Each structure stands twice: as structure tokens, then as C-alpha cells.
Amino acid sequence: MLTRSILTLTATGLFLSTAAPLFAAGTHPVTGEPLADNQDFTYRLLDEFKTLDPQLNEETVGFHVIRDIFEGLMNQDENGQLVPGVATGYEASNGNKTYTFTLRQDAKWSNGDPVTAHDFVYGWQRAVNPETASPYGWYLELTSITNAAKILAGEAAPDTLGVRAVDDYTLEVTLEQPLPYFPAMTTYATLFPAHKATIEAHGAEWTRPENIVSNGAYKLTEHVVGEYHVREKSDTYWDADNVILEKVTGLVINDANQALTRYLAGEIDYMDDLPPGQFPALKADYPDEATSVPRLCSYYYAFNFTDSGNPALQDVNVRKALSMAIDRDVIVEQVLKGGQTGAYNFAHPATAGFTMPDIDYGTWTQAERDAKAKELMAEAGVDALKLKLIYNTSESHKQIATVVSQMWKQKLGVETELANFEWKTYLDIRGNQEFDVARSAWCGDYNEASTFLDLVTTTHGANDGKYSNARVDELMAESKTTDNPQPLYTEVEQILADEMAIAPIYHYANTFMLKDDIEGWPLNNVENNWYSKNHYRVATE
């Protein structure tokens, strides 16, 4: 029995017919705004993305690019709500255990090939195949797609994954348990389609500009590693007639102050990760360009629970002392100053349907936390503790690490070695547990609390601290099948606090600068999933 469906394009009225170009005479087809002759957009990347292979991506920098050059079954609108992508709609049946997606027949790859259900089957089987070694392979297991866990464990063949092409334009997905938010999970890169012939022809180099075949609104035309990349409007995209921005350029600029200088000089249209502490002044000077909105990410320090970490971190009292000694108010109010909020739990307060738990030490004064931290450290009997704290290159990460190390030194006598690495190297070092404490952050792959709390389960691929608790695993497994997972999420958060599995530091706000002639920015999308095809530059006098 049909239990849930999403309206098709025609029914929503969100998209216009693509029969002919609709923005003649230099005006926006819907709003009537006069459009600028220049429809180029340039933005700043803090780091070079590690990959543009959808099935190998594991971080936000790459996902911003992949979301433009590829397209999955579903997209998000400016409010983070699901809208059709390659799929015009879907039906859920069998108690939310079977999802059937209807694919549009005008979707094409950049070489002109039709995008079919077989491309999704290939991409998903590729992601879950252990031979692919996808750092996001675990994502398939979280979707509850039939046999995903067994395939990842090497106990079943990739072609037994619960996804099949009923025909060229119908994709059927079967789950091992009901998952009402499964369609939202298809907006992430891991579940995008893949062009088999191109991957087989070019191997690891298939995403180079001269080789890549993609199906998004833009195609990759230039890429100089560590410097910049260019993506240009694709004339084979099914909705190309309604894509206004012609070219998007991403510039890799590690230094936030240099990036801001170039923004103010007019070289960049958008930048986030502003220099720490400068948002209030920027807002005062550029009220129409400086913006702060909630973002579905949480910043935390991961403790290394493995044998490669400092043995003292195995003591819960030490972990609690380290976390309690961090003055979150200093970090968000004196260092960052961008609307962030101090964190004492993991899931972001803006998470849909999530009720923030009451974490005891989060209600104390900082003086009370400091006193308790000293008491706990004394109980642990740890003297002359030395820790290695790693972070990826960023002025804000550096300042936070410096401030935290000073707090630990002054309050607890802990010596901290700070080490920063460029992004790709940092991911490898953190993934190999070559640290005592690691700067970490998690941004929701979809808007539901499990996107955060699944990360602290034993087998999660991004659980770089290797924290493990059988009760947490049990609760998160149970949360997938209950009608009301909130009590389970509350218990998980309490366990994380009781064991100080991580040291939460702050919940993100998205603080950024955006030129005031750029329109269509999704300010209400807390996942910060922006699609260049929805943006445009208006004419100015």
C-alpha cells in the first residue's frame, strides 16, 4: 500500500517548463528582476577538495562542487525541503521498506548519454563494494538498504544490494527496516549516479576535466590542484534553460584574512570561515553582505580511545576534566563572535524534530566546571600530562586550539603540542588515529538527529576516535525502527556526556560574506546545501 509520495515537478509548480529559454530580455523568468550581463560567480575554498568522485567523497568542500556537477535522485530547496532531481517523484510502500523512484526521461550525462536507473544501481554498488574502499561506504549501511552491511563486511556480493532498475526510468530500493527519512539521504553524494563506461576507461583519473562525464547543471572544465577549479553551465542538463549562472570558479585560499582582502577588492563573491572575531565589525560595515544563520554542524574535539592515544585518555575522569575546563563562552563570544553557541551535547539544536537534552554540566557556571575539572584530574592521579592536539589549517582552528591549550595548562597543568596539517593529510592522520585529541566537526548529511549520533557508534566510518559503547549501538539501531526516536536520542546524548566520548565545543552558525547582487541564496537551508543553478546576479545601477 502506498504510504507516502512526493509531488512531481508539474504538481509542485516549483520548476518551469524547459521547452524554450525563459529569461529573454535580461530578466529573471520568475521574479522579473533585471539580470546582470555578467553571470559568473567566484567563491573561496578553505582547502582543496580531496576528490570529486561522488562515491569517494567524505567532506563538505568536495560536496559543494559535486552537488553542482552531479545530480542525485532528490535535491533540496532554499528551506532544505526535498524537491525533484533526476527523480520526478517517489512512492513508499511496504511500511516504508520499499521506495520506488520515477526518473525523468530527459536527464542526460554531459556526453549526451541518458541518465538511467542502471547508473544509480552501478554507483550505489560501487560505493558499497569493499574493493572501492569508499571512506563513506558506511553511509550505505546507515540507509538500511538490504544487504549493505553484509557487503561492506565482505559477506555478500555487491550485486546483492537492495537496489534494482525495474526499467530504464524506474529505480526500486528495498530496506531491511523502515526508514521514513530515506529519500532525504539520497541528496548526499554517495548515492549519486556514476557513468560506468567513463570510470572503466579512465580509472582513478576519471574526474579530471578532460575525462569526466557528469550529469549536473555544471561541468568541470578546469582544475589546478591547490589553486582553483572552474565549472561551467552544462548544455545537456535537463533544466539548462532555467540555469542562469554561466560559470562558477572556486579559489583555494587557506588564509582567511587574505580571502577577506580579496573579497573586499571584488575578486570573490562569497566566502565563509571568516577571520575569527571579525563578524561584528563586518556586519556593521557591510550589513547587506555579512550574514549569520544556523548551520547544521557541531564542532568538537575527538579523543583517541585506541592504544595509539595517550593512556590517560582511557580514564573518563581525565576526559571529563579536559572537556569541563574548556570555556565555551570565551570561544564563541570572544574568539569567533559569529552567532555560534556553546555546545555540551552533540546534535545541533536546529536539527529537525530534535529536542535538546538537559546535560548537567552544561547548566553550571564555568567556575563550577573548572572546580570539578580539577577535582576529577586529582582523582585520576595523572601528573605531567602531555597531549598532541591536531587540527587542519585554518586561522579559527588555530586560535581555538591555542585558547584551549592555554585553558588546559592554566587550569589543569596539561601540556599540549599543537600540530596543523593541510586538509588531505589531516584526514589521513586523523583517520589513522595518529593523535591524542583531534579537531573535528560533523555537518549533517541529512536533517535528522541520527546523522550526528550514528557517528559515535562502534562501526561508523567517521568515528575517528574509535569510541565504542554497546548501549549506544543498541539505542541507535533501535532508533531506526521506532515511531518516536527522541527518548533514545536523549539517552545516547546522556551516555556521551557521562563518558565524555567527545568534547563538544560549539554548534555552528554559518557566517559568511556574499555580494549583494547575488540572489537565490538558501538562507533557511540549515545544511548549507547551495546549488549554483538556483543563483543569479542582478543588474545594479
Secondary structure, DSSP 4 states (H G I P E B T S, - for coil): ---EE---HHHH--S---SS---GGGB-TTT-PBBPS--EEEEEESS--S---TTT--SHHHHHHHHHH---SEEE-TTS-EEESSEEEEEEETTTTEEEEEEPTT-B-TTSPBP-HHHHHHHHHHHH-GGG--TTTHHHHHTTBTTHHHHHTTSS-GGGSSEEEEETTEEEEEBSS--TTHHHHTTSGGGS---HHHHHHHGGGTTSTTT----SSEEEEEEETTTEEEEEE-TTSTTGGG----EEEEEE---HHHHHHHHHTTS-SEEESPPTT-HHHHHHH-TTTEEEEEEEEEEEEEE--STTS-GGGGSHHHHHHHHHT--HHHIIIIII-SS-EE-SSSS-TTSTTPPPP--GGGGS-HHHHHHHHHHHHHHHT--S-EEEEEEES-HHHHHHHHHHHHHHHHHH--EEEEEEE-HHHHHHHHHTT--SEEEEEEE-SSSSTHHHHGGGSTT-TT-TT----HHHHHHHHHHTT-S--HHHHHHHHHHHHHHT-EEEEEEEEEEEEE-TTEE---TT-TT----GGG-EEB---
